[in-house]
Amino acid sequence: MKAILFSSEEYLDEAKTLSETAGYEIVSIYKLPKKPNPSYYIQEDKLNKLKNENIDAIIVFDLLKPRHFINLNKELGGKMKILDKLLLLLEIFALHAGSKEAQLQIELAKLKYELPIIKDVYKKHKISEQQGLLGAGVYGVESILRLYHRKIAKISKELMHIKELRESQVKQHESNGIPTVAITGYTNAGKTSIFNILTGLHQKVDSSMFTTTAPKRFKISINGQKLMLVDTVGFIRGIPPQIIEAFFVTLSEIKYADIILLVVDISLEDTLILEMLKSSFSTLRELGISGKPILIVANKTDKIPYEEIDRRSDLIYKISNEIYSPIIGIIPFSAKTLYNLSNLKTKIAESLLMYYNQEKKRNYIGNL
């Protein structure tokens, strides 16, 4: 499918990668306007050009307001799909949504995002009806609104049931003395590859973003220490709050963990590493995570000169400590060559012995 992309310079690489992951061939790129047009977001001269383009979609790598969707569709005659950042992400998630949980979360996010657009249409219908222009059209919109509200309530209830079930499973593991380690981090940093290495499983891994849309859990033993390892959804810069809200059941797996493995791509430029670290810690804060031990896994050392590993590791460790506490260590690693695998396993086992047992002791004393 051919698409035209609107993106800022800062997010261009990410926007292109995400668009291609969703299956779009980007044929033209325009800069996002510094001052969005109040009616269409994009400027009217660009909009007039688009009317003559033979494309399937327009991707605006930002969050559009309901009126932007309505007005763009009207001006373009509904010939092209209009996607903003959130709808693009949901399309990608839908490609990898193998579990019922992921499918429900995607549907819920889409319904909640489309609801204000329907409400905006309803408001315009009401005004037009009062002016005697649309007659009974408003009743059709009212029935769609009721349908949306019913669907949202039904899916929310199903997801709450999944959340309660997961919480009971976590409590069961805790009572059995099995700690949980969650793997998280920026999308495409190699989280699932590390999960596969530590578990011996063969979960899907490729270079596209967001191959994990629902948590994968597996009980393993590392250096004699039993634990539950969880692979979670990845982060991106400026992740829309609607995604965090809709995928809260999946992302909350991180909250239940005793230790978090934060995977960072060490092969990136320093400025990008900084941006992605800030984004990851920001998302963790939005999930209500603080004070939980984090072990950083600086993955993809095979892509940089050996003499650069220490410098970049020190930089990542320093930045992380300035943003979050406690950072309990950093392990330079390569999921491709298995560089430092033994050290990674040792550090995970030692960290669990120290932090998990300390937490159990605190809980025991607190219950006396």
C-alpha positions in Angstrom: 0.0 0.0 0.0 1.3 3.4 -1.0 1.3 6.2 1.6 2.4 9.8 2.1 4.0 10.5 5.4 3.9 13.7 7.5 6.6 13.7 10.2 8.9 16.0 12.1 12.7 15.7 11.4 13.3 14.4 14.9 10.9 11.5 14.6 11.4 10.8 10.8 13.4 7.5 11.1 11.0 6.1 13.6 7.9 7.2 11.6 9.3 5.6 8.4 10.2 2.3 10.2 6.8 2.1 11.9 5.0 2.9 8.6 7.0 0.2 6.8 6.3 -2.3 9.7 2.6 -1.7 9.1 3.0 -2.6 5.4 3.1 0.9 3.8 5.4 2.0 1.1 6.3 5.6 1.7 6.3 7.5 -1.7 6.5 11.0 -0.4 7.5 12.7 2.9 6.4 16.1 4.1 7.4 18.0 7.3 4.8 18.4 9.9 3.5 22.0 10.0 5.0 24.1 12.9 1.5 25.5 13.4 -1.2 22.9 12.5 -4.1 24.0 10.5 -7.1 24.1 12.9 -9.4 22.3 10.4 -7.1 19.8 8.7 -3.9 19.8 10.7 -1.9 19.8 7.5 -1.7 23.0 5.4 -4.4 23.6 2.7 -1.8 23.8 -0.1 -0.5 20.3 0.8 -4.1 19.1 1.1 -4.9 20.3 -2.4 -1.8 18.4 -3.7 -3.0 15.2 -2.0 -6.3 15.2 -3.9 -4.5 14.4 -7.1 -2.2 11.7 -5.6 -2.7 8.0 -6.4 -2.1 6.7 -2.8 -3.8 4.4 -0.3 -3.1 6.3 2.9 -2.0 9.5 4.6 0.1 9.0 7.7 0.4 12.0 10.1 3.0 11.1 12.8 1.2 13.0 15.5 -2.1 12.8 17.3 -5.0 14.2 15.3 -8.2 15.7 16.8 -11.6 14.4 15.8 -12.3 17.4 13.6 -9.1 16.7 11.6 -10.2 13.2 10.7 -13.7 14.4 9.8 -12.6 17.3 7.7 -9.7 15.4 5.9 -12.1 12.5 5.0 -14.6 15.0 3.7 -12.1 16.9 1.6 -10.5 13.8 0.2 -13.8 12.1 -0.5 -13.0 9.1 1.7 -10.6 7.8 -1.1 -7.6 7.5 1.3 -7.1 6.0 4.7 -6.2 8.7 7.3 -3.9 7.5 10.0 -2.3 9.3 12.9 0.4 8.0 15.2 -2.0 6.1 17.5 -3.9 4.4 14.6 -0.6 3.5 13.0 0.6 1.8 16.2 -2.7 0.0 16.5 -2.4 -1.4 13.0 1.1 -2.7 13.8 -0.2 -4.3 17.0 -3.1 -5.9 15.1 -0.5 -7.6 12.8 1.0 -9.4 15.8 -2.0 -9.9 18.0 -2.0 -13.6 18.5 -3.7 -13.7 21.9 -7.3 -12.8 22.9 -5.9 -10.3 25.4 -3.9 -8.4 22.7 -6.9 -8.4 20.4 -9.2 -7.0 23.1 -6.7 -4.3 24.1 -6.3 -3.2 20.4 -10.1 -3.1 19.9 -10.6 -1.1 23.1 -8.0 1.5 22.2 -9.5 1.9 18.7 -13.1 2.2 20.0 -12.0 4.8 22.6 -10.1 6.7 20.0 -13.0 6.7 17.5 -15.6 7.6 20.0 -14.8 11.3 20.2 -15.0 11.4 16.3 -18.5 9.9 16.4 -19.4 12.4 19.1 -18.2 15.2 17.0 -20.3 14.0 14.0 -23.2 13.7 16.4 -22.8 17.3 17.6 -22.7 18.5 14.0 -25.8 16.5 13.2 -27.6 18.0 16.2 -26.8 21.5 15.0 -27.8 20.7 11.5 -31.1 19.1 12.7 -32.0 22.2 14.7 -31.5 24.1 11.4 -33.7 21.6 9.6 -30.9 20.3 7.3 -30.4 16.7 8.2 -33.7 15.5 9.5 -33.5 12.0 11.1 -29.8 11.6 10.5 -29.0 12.2 14.1 -30.8 9.0 15.2 -28.4 6.9 13.2 -25.5 8.5 14.9 -27.1 8.0 18.3 -27.4 4.3 17.7 -23.7 4.1 16.7 -22.8 5.9 19.9 -24.8 3.5 22.0 -23.1 0.6 20.2 -19.7 2.0 21.0 -20.5 2.5 24.7 -21.8 -1.1 25.0 -18.7 -2.5 23.2 -16.3 -0.5 25.4 -18.1 -1.6 28.6 -18.0 -5.3 27.5 -14.3 -5.3 26.5 -13.3 -3.4 29.7 -15.1 -6.0 31.8 -13.3 -8.9 29.9 -9.9 -7.2 30.4 -10.6 -6.6 34.1 -11.2 -10.4 34.4 -7.9 -11.1 32.7 -6.1 -8.6 35.0 -7.7 -10.3 38.1 -6.7 -13.7 36.8 -3.1 -12.6 36.2 -2.9 -11.0 39.7 -4.0 -14.2 41.3 -1.4 -16.1 39.3 1.3 -13.7 40.5 0.2 -14.2 44.1 0.3 -17.9 43.6 3.9 -17.7 42.3 4.8 -15.5 45.2 3.3 -18.0 47.7 5.4 -20.7 46.0 8.5 -18.6 46.4 9.0 -18.0 42.7 10.1 -14.4 41.9 9.3 -12.7 38.6 11.8 -11.0 36.2 10.3 -8.8 33.5 12.2 -7.9 30.3 11.3 -4.5 29.0 12.7 -1.6 27.0 12.5 0.2 23.8 10.9 -1.7 20.9 13.4 -3.5 18.6 16.2 -3.5 21.3 16.3 -7.3 21.4 14.0 -8.1 24.3 12.4 -11.2 22.7 15.8 -12.5 21.6 17.1 -12.3 25.2 13.9 -14.0 26.4 14.5 -16.8 23.9 18.1 -17.2 25.0 17.3 -17.4 28.7 14.3 -19.8 28.2 15.4 -21.9 25.2 12.1 -21.0 23.5 11.7 -19.8 19.9 9.3 -16.8 20.1 9.0 -14.8 16.9 11.9 -12.4 16.4 12.4 -10.0 13.5 13.7 -6.5 12.7 10.2 -5.0 12.7 8.8 -3.2 15.6 6.3 -4.5 18.2 6.4 -8.2 17.5 5.4 -8.7 21.1 1.8 -7.5 21.8 1.0 -9.7 24.8 3.3 -10.8 27.7 5.0 -14.2 27.3 5.8 -16.0 30.6 8.0 -19.0 31.2 9.3 -20.6 34.3 13.1 -21.2 34.3 16.1 -21.8 36.5 19.2 -19.6 36.4 22.2 -20.8 38.4 19.9 -22.8 40.6 17.5 -19.9 41.2 13.9 -20.6 40.0 12.1 -17.6 38.5 9.3 -16.6 36.2 10.6 -14.7 33.1 8.2 -12.4 31.3 8.6 -10.7 27.9 6.6 -7.5 27.6 5.5 -4.9 25.0 8.2 -2.5 23.9 8.3 1.3 24.3 8.6 4.1 21.8 9.4 7.8 22.2 6.3 9.9 22.9 4.1 6.8 23.3 0.5 8.1 23.2 -1.2 7.9 26.6 -4.1 6.0 25.0 -1.7 3.1 24.2 -0.5 3.0 27.8 -4.2 3.0 29.0 -5.4 0.4 26.6 -2.4 -1.9 27.1 -2.3 -1.4 30.9 -3.1 -5.1 31.5 -0.1 -6.2 29.4 2.2 -3.5 30.6 1.3 -4.0 34.3 3.2 -7.3 34.1 6.2 -5.0 34.7 4.6 -3.8 37.9 4.3 -7.3 39.3 8.0 -8.1 38.6 10.5 -8.3 41.4 13.4 -7.2 39.1 13.2 -5.5 35.7 15.7 -6.2 32.9 15.7 -3.0 30.9 17.1 -3.8 27.4 18.9 -0.9 25.7 20.4 -0.9 22.2 24.1 0.1 22.8 24.8 0.3 19.1 22.8 3.6 18.7 24.3 7.1 18.6 24.7 8.7 22.1 21.9 11.2 21.5 19.5 8.4 20.5 20.5 6.3 23.5 19.7 9.2 25.8 16.3 9.8 24.1 15.3 6.2 24.4 16.4 5.9 28.0 14.3 8.9 28.9 11.4 7.5 27.0 11.7 4.1 28.7 11.9 5.6 32.2 9.1 8.0 31.5 6.8 5.1 30.5 7.8 3.2 33.6 6.8 6.3 35.7 3.4 6.5 33.9 2.8 2.8 34.9 3.4 3.8 38.5 6.8 2.0 38.8 9.3 3.4 41.2 11.9 2.0 43.6 11.9 -1.4 41.8 15.4 -2.8 41.1 16.4 -2.4 37.4 19.3 -4.3 35.8 20.2 -2.8 32.4 21.1 -5.1 29.6 23.1 -3.1 27.0 22.4 -5.3 23.9 23.9 -5.4 20.4 27.6 -5.1 21.5 28.4 -7.0 18.3 27.5 -3.9 16.2 30.1 -1.6 17.8 33.9 -1.7 18.1 35.1 -3.6 21.2 36.9 -0.5 22.6 33.5 1.4 22.6 31.7 -1.0 24.8 33.0 0.3 28.2 32.5 4.0 27.2 28.9 3.5 26.1 28.1 1.2 29.0 29.4 3.9 31.4 27.3 6.5 29.7 24.1 4.4 29.8 24.7 3.6 33.5 25.4 7.2 34.4 22.3 8.6 32.6 20.1 5.8 34.1 21.3 6.6 37.6 20.5 10.3 37.1 16.9 9.4 36.1 16.0 6.4 38.2 16.9 4.5 41.4 17.9 1.8 42.1 19.9 0.8 39.0 21.5 -2.4 40.3 24.0 -2.8 37.4 24.6 -2.9 33.7 25.6 -5.9 31.6 27.0 -5.3 28.1 25.6 -8.2 26.0 25.1 -9.6 22.5 22.0 -11.7 21.7 23.7 -12.6 18.4 27.2 -13.8 19.7 26.1 -14.5 23.3 28.8 -12.2 24.6 28.6 -12.0 28.4 25.8 -14.5 28.7 27.4 -16.2 31.8 27.8 -12.8 33.5 24.1 -11.9 32.7 22.9 -15.1 34.2 25.1 -14.7 37.3 23.9 -11.1 37.8 20.2 -12.0 37.5 20.6 -14.9 40.1 22.6 -12.7 42.5 20.2 -9.8 42.2 17.2 -12.1 43.0 19.0 -13.5 46.0 19.7 -10.0 47.3 16.6 -8.0 46.4 13.8 -10.7 46.3 14.8 -12.1 49.7 15.1 -8.6 51.2 11.6 -7.8 50.0 10.2 -11.1 51.4 11.9 -10.3 54.7 10.4 -6.7 54.8 6.9 -8.1 54.0 7.3 -10.7 56.7 8.3 -8.1 59.3 5.5 -5.8 58.1 2.9 -8.6 58.7 4.1 -9.4 62.3 
